[in-house]
Amino acid sequence: MAIQYLKQSKPDSERAEDDAKVRAVVEQTLADIGARGDAAVRDLSVKFDGYDPKHFRLSESEIEAALQNVSTRDMADIKFAQDQIRRFAQAQRASMTDIEVETLPGVFLGHKNIPVQSVGCYVPGGKFPMVASAHMSVLTASVAGVPRIVASAPPVNGAPHPAIVAAMHLGGAHEIYCLGGIQAVGAMAIGTETIEPVHMLVGPGNAFVAEAKRQLYGRVGIDLFAGPTETMVIADETVDAELCATDLLGQAEHGYNSPACLITNSAKLAKETLAEIDRLLDILPTRETASVSWQSYGDMILCDSYDEMLQVANDMAYEHVQVMTDRDDWFLENMHSYGALFLGPRTNVANGDKVIGTNHTLPTKKAGRYTGGLWVGKFLKTHSYQRIETDEAAALVGEYGSRLCMLEGFVGHAEQCNIRVRRYGGKNVGYGEAAE
């Protein structure tokens, strides 16, 4: 194998040190929220956001005031995006059906898809107010039928961000809070004197929010373990350096630690893309962030063949994978570990992030090896049930069940089966005996 790293990101050991520092801060902060409730949440809001309102939950009048501060064009764009996301989410929901089958005469097995009863949706603010994240979490939970949807986002410039509030409200949030960071996800999961805890947390966030969700998992459900945004471009000479560089830097601007990677079998394209990235970083308004991210977390990988490109891509299992080759469908057929695919030069990750209709909350840090991204199904729990309707079936299944329980030494289990054999099958089987 002749894989060459023309540019390589910082080693995993350095990333692990960063993770350890975040882990300690989050653990201490969540313990404080658990011990002091609202007081801790308020202290954290003042410390990190300089925000100290009378109530963190927005009233109906505050929501209406925020809506009035959204321009007509912005409101129309939000509604257009939500229409696309709702349409796809509804199609996904329709694909998940309740079933019931008769596996033996008189034996009925089935499952029901039941919504999670309460969900906390976190929407990042900070450097970039993530309006689209409200669509992805709140709206999708609404389509799933979640009866209590709590949404929270940090203040922007000392106040709730009007467009984020609009997206939450239009998406179907039942409670809206102006809270950010660990204090938001901690309050929603643990609960305080004024915030009833939820059953599940969803939505992206910075390293501290992601670690808080990881530590809270088990107390509540989560959508997935999410780290910084990752973008991968798989390209050959059917596209040019400008397109590749633009797609890489378009995601590298997310933060100072957003991995971006080009995998190609063209040395010419790789060299030209490196030069184009340097050119674009001179003029990109977000270059302060994107340049640090590219320098520390950028990879440029040159492969000999498409098979090698595929192998490397599957192994890295990046969140966003932009495929621009002469065989995009081949990659679609053979890729098995990723967050979402963006196929062809007309497609791009930004459309997926904001408007096209698929969900942008996706697995990172190789989690694409075992999970997909957020979707309607994440808000649904599939529960099974059983029903036996005839005496003959009760006796038949009971006989098998009794013997199998005794095989494992579970006498009490066997008696659950035996009592059915005696009552419905007319056979006299004693306690501790296996039904014959």
Disulfide bonds with the S-S distance in Angstrom:
none
